[in-house]
Amino acid sequence: MLGILSNRTVPGHAASSALNRRRYGYLSARLQSWAMSKAVTQFSRTVSAWLSKT
């Protein structure tokens, strides 16, 4: 599927797809870091709750 599309790309389409790929990479990196910080916050909350219990 992708091979068929890339065989007949025009320069403008190639540029826009590269831009979209960069934007998607940026968004996925942002999402990953957000999920990581959320997990860290949840983990620290759990640890502090467990420490206060003992």
C-alpha positions as CSV (number, residue, x, y, z in Angstrom):
1,M,0.0,0.0,0.0
2,L,2.7,2.5,1.0
3,G,4.9,1.4,-1.8
4,I,2.2,2.1,-4.3
5,L,1.7,5.6,-2.9
6,S,5.4,6.4,-2.7
7,N,5.9,5.4,-6.3
8,R,3.8,8.2,-7.7
9,T,4.3,11.0,-5.2
10,V,4.6,14.6,-6.3
11,P,7.2,16.8,-4.6
12,G,4.6,18.8,-2.7
13,H,3.0,15.7,-1.4
14,A,6.3,14.3,-0.3
15,A,7.1,17.5,1.5
16,S,3.7,17.5,3.3
17,S,4.1,13.9,4.3
18,A,7.5,14.6,5.7
19,L,6.0,17.5,7.6
20,N,3.2,15.3,8.9
21,R,5.6,12.6,9.9
22,R,7.6,15.2,11.9
23,R,4.5,16.6,13.5
24,Y,3.3,13.1,14.4
25,G,6.7,12.3,15.9
26,Y,6.6,15.5,18.0
27,L,3.1,14.7,19.2
28,S,3.9,11.1,20.0
29,A,7.0,12.3,21.9
30,R,4.9,14.8,23.8
31,L,2.3,12.1,24.6
32,Q,4.9,9.7,25.7
33,S,6.5,12.2,28.1
34,W,3.1,13.2,29.4
35,A,2.2,9.5,30.1
36,M,5.6,9.0,31.7
37,S,5.2,11.9,34.1
38,K,1.6,10.8,34.9
39,A,2.9,7.3,35.7
40,V,5.7,8.8,37.9
41,T,3.2,11.0,39.7
42,Q,0.9,8.0,40.3
43,F,3.8,5.9,41.5
44,S,5.1,8.5,43.9
45,R,1.5,8.9,45.2
46,T,1.2,5.2,45.8
47,V,4.6,5.0,47.5
48,S,3.8,7.9,49.8
49,A,0.5,6.4,50.7
50,W,2.2,3.0,51.4
51,L,4.8,4.7,53.5
52,S,2.2,6.6,55.5
53,K,0.3,3.4,56.1
54,T,3.4,1.6,57.6
